[in-house]
Amino acid sequence: MVDSATIYSIRLGYGRSPHQRPPSSPDELLATLQEAEKPASAVDMQDAREVHLRIAELGRKRRDGDEKAEKERKEVVQQARRRVDRETLRRFARAVDDPAGFGERLVQFWSDHFTVNAGNAYQQLMTVAFVDEAIRPHIRSRFADLMFAAETHPRMVTYLDQSSSIGPNSSHAKKHRRRRKFGLNENFAREMLELHSLGVGADYSQTDVRQLAELLTGLSYSPRDTKVFRPVRAEPGAEEVLGRSYGGKKPSLDDIRAVITDLARHPATARHLARKLAVHFVSDRPPAELVDRLVVIYRETDGDLNALAAELARAPELASHFRQKARQPFDFLVASLRALGVTGAEIMALERKELRGWLTSPMTKMGQTWGRPPGPDGWPEEAEAWITAQGLAARVEWAMRVPRKLCDDLPDPRHLLETALADTASEPLKWAVPRAESRREGVAILLASADFNRR
């Protein structure tokens, strides 16, 4: 019988570490989430706006013939990318230092649910700000609050091209119609329904998508303005989404909050999120009983995400479906760092070339390019997407090459086996690790094993 602390660390967290005593009760586990809520980034939307404006200004000067502008523009871009690399290190460091890893896993889960792409230099800064401003503060909130924060954040608005969506009858469109045509962006509305709330296949129509798209006009981004909603660009009048009317003569951000609140309370959203949580934390084919319990909790608590986390912590399916999930590359690397005893401070001390050579470039080889998910639906969950010949080869290569660079002295593989897996190691692995010809090979055998690569 696997003890609760080991279950929490391996199944809900980022693995065991010699530096942290894992929580042994649901209450103790949930108490660790407050650390993940705290923004620690040195980047916010104001930083992103300033970089955006500076790049645009230097671009204009370059087009006007200023020979120095292009060199300066490249330096601004490089400075922005160095800041993003610093914050990438911070994401690894926070996951390594998290007492259980559950809080940072939730940050990663909800960041993937509300997927945005890193993009160009200033968009990369916006993406860093998105996680700290929209996701972290709401991992224990109601889902409606998290959804509103994510959907109205400038990075989501720009990622889904919402700034180009202008109400055809808005005052802005009427004023500028002679000079340009205006389009309605249905993509944002469709993703909000299909991916962020109700789920694919839910009972909504194309009319609902279009009406929601009209309601969302007014959401936009400009580096010169902190406002995310501009009434002059919004379609006037009321829109009907899923049989309910929103808005009126004077469009406002409150109309968007109202429709998001109702979408969050929809029964289809409860089931979509319950299943997605169960798939991510428990099994690619989650037991129906667990999904049903999560649905009930969601609906009874009005989408309280802390209550859902508590239900996951109590779920017996964590033990009964042990090792039915493949660790994604980021999960694998963080779990490896934790097991090896690497600290967050040591991660933050890495140079940019070490970040790329030891962490982000290997992640790409494993099939997960940091900050660049393949589409708005985020990263795949199925083990088949990660346990591939190329992906496994990259994990084996990392396990053989990188740990000795990260650690002054590699741990004894026999001790590492206990640290990483406690009493969950399989008999073949317990036989193989002590018989390795060197510490390097013993560490690699463990980190590349099926036992370690599944949770």
C-alpha positions in Angstrom: 0.0 0.0 0.0 1.5 3.3 -1.1 1.4 6.0 1.6 -0.5 9.3 1.0 2.6 11.5 1.0 4.1 9.5 -1.9 0.8 9.5 -3.8 0.5 13.3 -3.4 4.0 13.8 -4.6 4.0 11.6 -7.6 0.4 11.8 -8.7 -0.6 15.4 -7.9 2.8 17.0 -7.6 6.1 17.0 -9.5 7.7 14.1 -7.7 9.6 13.5 -4.5 12.6 15.6 -3.3 15.2 15.1 -0.6 14.7 18.7 0.4 11.0 18.6 1.1 8.8 16.6 3.4 5.7 15.9 1.3 2.3 16.6 2.8 0.6 13.6 4.3 -3.0 14.8 4.6 -5.4 16.6 2.2 -5.5 19.7 4.4 -1.7 19.9 4.5 -1.6 19.4 0.8 -4.1 22.1 0.1 -2.3 24.6 2.4 0.7 24.4 0.0 -1.4 26.0 -2.8 -1.1 29.5 -1.4 2.5 29.7 -2.4 1.7 29.0 -6.0 -0.9 31.8 -6.0 1.8 34.5 -5.3 3.2 36.2 -8.4 7.0 36.2 -8.2 7.7 37.4 -11.7 9.6 40.6 -12.5 7.5 41.0 -15.6 4.0 42.5 -15.8 1.8 43.9 -18.6 3.2 47.4 -18.1 6.7 46.0 -19.0 5.2 44.3 -22.1 3.5 47.5 -23.2 6.7 49.6 -22.8 8.7 47.0 -24.9 5.9 46.9 -27.5 5.9 50.7 -27.8 9.7 50.9 -28.0 9.9 48.3 -30.7 7.2 50.0 -32.7 9.0 53.4 -32.3 12.3 52.0 -33.5 10.6 50.3 -36.4 9.2 53.6 -37.6 12.7 55.3 -37.2 14.3 52.5 -39.2 11.7 52.9 -42.0 12.5 56.6 -42.0 16.1 56.0 -42.6 17.6 56.0 -39.1 20.6 53.7 -39.4 21.0 53.3 -35.7 17.4 52.3 -35.0 17.7 48.8 -36.3 20.6 48.0 -34.0 18.8 49.5 -31.1 15.6 47.6 -31.9 17.5 44.3 -32.0 19.0 45.1 -28.6 15.5 45.8 -27.1 14.3 42.5 -28.5 17.3 40.7 -27.0 16.8 42.3 -23.7 13.1 41.2 -23.7 14.1 37.6 -24.6 16.7 37.6 -21.8 13.9 38.6 -19.4 11.7 35.9 -20.7 14.5 33.3 -20.2 14.9 34.5 -16.7 11.2 33.9 -16.0 11.4 30.5 -17.7 14.1 29.6 -15.1 11.7 30.9 -12.4 8.9 28.6 -13.6 11.3 25.6 -13.3 12.6 26.9 -9.9 9.1 27.4 -8.5 8.1 23.9 -9.5 11.3 22.4 -8.0 10.8 24.2 -4.7 7.1 23.7 -4.3 6.6 21.6 -1.1 4.4 19.1 -3.0 4.3 20.4 -6.5 0.5 20.4 -6.6 0.2 24.2 -6.7 2.6 24.5 -9.6 0.9 21.6 -11.4 -2.4 23.5 -11.1 -0.8 26.6 -12.5 0.5 24.5 -15.4 -2.9 22.8 -15.9 -4.9 26.0 -16.0 -2.3 27.8 -18.1 -2.7 25.0 -20.6 -6.5 25.1 -20.4 -6.4 28.8 -21.3 -3.7 28.3 -23.8 -1.8 31.3 -25.2 1.4 31.2 -27.4 4.7 32.9 -26.6 4.8 34.7 -29.9 7.3 37.5 -30.6 9.4 39.4 -28.1 6.8 41.6 -26.4 4.2 38.8 -26.7 6.5 36.5 -24.8 6.5 39.1 -22.0 2.7 39.3 -22.2 2.6 35.5 -21.9 4.7 35.6 -18.7 2.4 38.3 -17.3 -0.7 36.3 -18.3 0.3 33.4 -16.0 1.1 35.7 -13.1 -1.9 38.0 -13.5 -4.7 35.8 -14.8 -3.8 32.2 -13.7 -1.9 32.2 -10.4 -4.2 34.4 -8.3 -7.2 32.3 -9.2 -6.2 28.6 -8.9 -8.3 28.5 -5.7 -11.0 30.9 -6.9 -14.3 30.1 -8.5 -13.9 29.0 -12.1 -16.0 32.0 -13.3 -13.4 34.4 -11.8 -10.5 32.5 -13.4 -12.2 32.4 -16.8 -13.0 36.1 -16.7 -9.4 37.0 -15.8 -8.1 34.8 -18.6 -10.5 35.8 -21.3 -10.0 39.5 -20.7 -6.3 39.5 -20.3 -4.5 41.3 -23.1 -2.5 38.2 -24.1 -5.6 36.1 -24.7 -7.2 39.0 -26.6 -4.1 39.2 -28.9 -3.5 35.5 -29.1 -7.0 34.9 -30.5 -7.0 38.1 -32.7 -9.8 39.7 -30.8 -8.5 43.2 -31.3 -9.5 42.9 -35.0 -13.1 42.1 -34.1 -15.2 45.3 -34.3 -19.0 45.5 -34.1 -20.3 46.2 -37.6 -22.8 48.7 -36.2 -20.4 50.2 -33.6 -19.7 53.9 -33.6 -16.1 53.1 -34.5 -17.2 51.1 -37.6 -19.6 53.8 -38.7 -16.9 56.5 -38.4 -14.2 54.6 -40.3 -16.3 52.5 -42.7 -15.3 54.5 -45.8 -11.6 53.8 -45.2 -11.7 50.1 -44.3 -13.9 47.1 -43.8 -14.5 45.6 -40.4 -14.9 41.9 -39.6 -16.3 39.9 -36.7 -14.0 37.4 -35.1 -15.9 34.3 -34.3 -12.8 32.3 -33.4 -12.5 33.8 -29.9 -16.2 33.0 -29.2 -15.8 29.5 -30.5 -12.8 28.7 -28.4 -14.5 30.2 -25.3 -17.4 27.8 -25.8 -15.6 24.7 -27.1 -12.3 24.7 -25.2 -12.7 27.0 -22.2 -16.2 26.2 -21.0 -18.9 23.9 -22.5 -16.6 21.5 -24.4 -16.6 20.2 -27.9 -19.9 18.7 -28.9 -21.9 20.6 -26.3 -25.4 21.8 -27.2 -24.8 25.2 -28.8 -25.3 26.5 -32.3 -23.5 28.6 -34.8 -26.0 31.4 -33.9 -24.7 31.2 -30.3 -21.2 31.5 -31.6 -22.0 34.6 -33.6 -24.0 36.3 -30.9 -21.2 35.7 -28.4 -18.7 37.1 -30.9 -20.9 40.2 -31.2 -21.0 40.5 -27.4 -17.2 40.2 -27.2 -16.6 43.1 -29.6 -15.1 45.9 -27.6 -12.4 43.6 -26.1 -9.1 44.8 -27.5 -5.5 45.6 -26.7 -3.4 48.7 -27.3 0.1 49.2 -25.8 -0.9 52.9 -25.2 -3.9 52.1 -23.1 -4.4 49.9 -20.1 -8.2 49.6 -20.8 -9.1 46.2 -22.2 -12.7 47.2 -23.2 -13.6 50.0 -25.6 -17.3 50.6 -25.9 -16.9 52.5 -29.2 -15.8 49.2 -30.9 -18.6 47.1 -29.4 -21.7 46.0 -31.2 -24.7 47.9 -29.8 -27.9 46.2 -28.6 -28.6 43.0 -26.9 -27.2 39.5 -27.9 -28.7 36.2 -27.0 -26.4 33.3 -26.1 -27.8 29.9 -25.1 -31.3 31.4 -24.7 -30.2 34.3 -22.4 -30.0 38.0 -23.3 -27.0 40.1 -22.5 -26.1 43.7 -23.1 -28.3 46.6 -24.2 -27.9 50.2 -25.4 -24.6 50.8 -23.5 -22.1 48.0 -24.0 -19.8 47.3 -21.1 -17.3 44.8 -19.7 -20.1 43.8 -17.2 -21.9 42.2 -20.1 -18.9 39.9 -20.8 -18.6 39.1 -17.1 -22.3 38.1 -17.1 -22.0 35.7 -20.0 -18.8 34.2 -18.6 -20.5 33.7 -15.2 -23.4 31.8 -16.9 -21.1 29.7 -19.1 -19.1 28.8 -15.9 -22.3 27.6 -14.2 -23.5 25.6 -17.2 -23.8 21.8 -16.5 -21.8 21.1 -19.6 -18.9 23.2 -18.3 -19.0 21.2 -15.0 -18.7 17.9 -16.9 -16.1 19.2 -19.3 -13.8 20.5 -16.5 -14.4 17.5 -14.3 -13.3 15.1 -17.0 -10.4 17.2 -18.0 -9.1 17.4 -14.4 -9.5 13.6 -14.0 -7.7 12.9 -17.3 -4.8 15.2 -16.4 -4.3 14.0 -12.8 -5.5 10.4 -12.8 -5.9 8.6 -16.1 -6.2 9.1 -19.8 -9.4 7.0 -19.4 -10.6 8.3 -16.1 -13.1 6.3 -14.0 -16.7 7.6 -14.4 -17.2 7.6 -10.7 -14.4 10.1 -10.2 -15.7 12.4 -13.0 -19.2 12.2 -11.5 -18.0 13.2 -8.0 -16.1 16.1 -9.4 -19.2 17.2 -11.4 -21.3 17.2 -8.2 -18.6 19.2 -6.2 -18.4 21.7 -9.0 -22.1 22.3 -9.2 -22.7 22.3 -5.4 -19.9 24.9 -4.8 -20.6 27.1 -7.9 -17.3 26.1 -9.5 -15.0 26.4 -6.4 -11.6 25.3 -7.7 -10.3 24.7 -4.2 -13.1 22.3 -3.5 -12.2 20.4 -6.7 -8.6 20.2 -5.7 -9.7 18.8 -2.3 -11.8 16.1 -4.0 -8.8 15.2 -6.1 -6.6 14.9 -3.0 -9.2 12.6 -1.4 -9.7 10.5 -4.5 -8.9 6.7 -4.0 -8.4 6.6 -7.8 -5.0 8.2 -7.4 -3.8 4.9 -5.9 -6.0 2.5 -7.8 -4.9 4.1 -11.1 -1.3 4.5 -10.2 1.1 5.1 -13.1 -1.7 5.5 -15.7 -0.3 8.9 -16.7 2.8 9.6 -18.8 4.9 12.5 -17.5 5.0 15.3 -20.1 8.5 16.6 -20.8 8.2 19.6 -18.4 6.9 17.3 -15.7 9.7 14.8 -16.4 12.4 17.4 -16.2 11.1 19.0 -13.0 10.6 15.6 -11.4 14.2 14.7 -12.3 15.6 17.9 -10.8 13.6 17.4 -7.6 14.8 13.8 -7.3 18.4 14.8 -7.9 18.2 17.4 -5.1 18.6 20.4 -7.4 17.3 23.5 -5.7 15.4 26.5 -7.1 18.3 28.7 -6.2 20.6 26.5 -8.3 18.2 26.7 -11.2 18.0 30.5 -11.0 21.8 30.6 -11.1 22.0 28.9 -14.5 23.2 30.9 -17.5 21.0 31.3 -20.6 23.0 28.8 -22.6 22.5 26.3 -19.7 18.8 26.9 -19.6 18.6 26.1 -23.3 21.1 23.3 -23.5 20.0 21.5 -20.4 16.3 22.3 -20.2 14.3 23.9 -23.0 16.2 22.4 -26.0 15.9 18.9 -24.5 12.2 19.6 -23.9 11.8 20.4 -27.6 13.5 17.1 -28.6 11.0 15.4 -26.2 8.2 16.9 -28.1 7.2 19.9 -26.0 8.6 23.3 -27.0 8.4 25.6 -24.0 5.8 28.3 -24.4 4.7 27.1 -27.9 1.8 24.6 -27.7 0.6 23.4 -31.1 -2.8 25.2 -30.9 -5.4 26.8 -28.7 -6.4 23.4 -27.3 -3.0 23.1 -25.6 -0.8 20.1 -25.2 -2.2 16.5 -25.7 -2.8 14.4 -22.6 -2.6 10.9 -24.1 0.5 8.8 -23.3 0.9 8.0 -26.9 1.7 11.6 -27.7 4.7 11.5 -25.3 5.9 7.9 -25.1 7.3 7.8 -28.7 10.6 6.5 -30.0 12.0 10.0 -30.6 10.7 11.3 -27.2 12.1 8.4 -25.3 15.4 8.6 -27.0 15.6 12.3 -25.9 14.7 11.4 -22.3 17.4 8.7 -22.2 20.0 11.2 -23.7 19.1 13.8 -21.1 19.3 11.2 -18.3 22.8 10.2 -19.4 24.1 13.7 -20.2 22.6 16.4 -18.0 22.4 15.2 -14.3 26.2 15.1 -14.0 26.3 18.8 -15.2 23.7 19.8 -12.7 25.1 18.0 -9.7 28.6 18.4 -8.3 28.4 14.9 -7.1 25.8 12.5 -8.5 23.7 10.8 -5.8 24.2 7.1 -5.2 21.6 5.5 -7.5 20.4 3.3 -4.7 19.6 6.3 -2.6 18.1 8.1 -5.6 15.8 5.1 -6.1 14.4 5.6 -2.6 14.2 9.4 -2.9 12.4 9.3 -6.2 10.1 6.3 -5.9 10.0 5.3 -2.3 8.3 1.9 -2.1 6.7 2.2 -5.6 9.7 0.9 -7.6 9.1 -2.2 -9.6 11.2 -5.4 -8.9 13.1 -5.2 -12.2 14.1 -1.6 -11.5 15.2 -2.4 -7.9 17.3 -5.2 -9.4 18.8 -3.1 -12.2 19.8 0.1 -10.5 22.3 -1.3 -7.9 24.0 -3.3 -10.6 24.8 -0.3 -12.9 28.4 -0.1 -13.8 28.7 3.6 -12.6 26.7 6.2 -10.8 26.0 8.0 -14.1 24.5 4.8 -15.6 22.5 4.0 -12.4 21.0 7.5 -12.4 20.2 7.2 -16.1 18.6 3.8 -15.7 16.3 5.2 -13.0 15.4 8.5 -14.7 14.7 6.8 -18.1 12.7 4.0 -16.5 9.0 3.4 -17.1 8.5 3.7 -13.3 9.8 7.2 -13.3 8.3 8.4 -16.6 4.8 7.5 -15.4 3.0 8.8 -12.5 
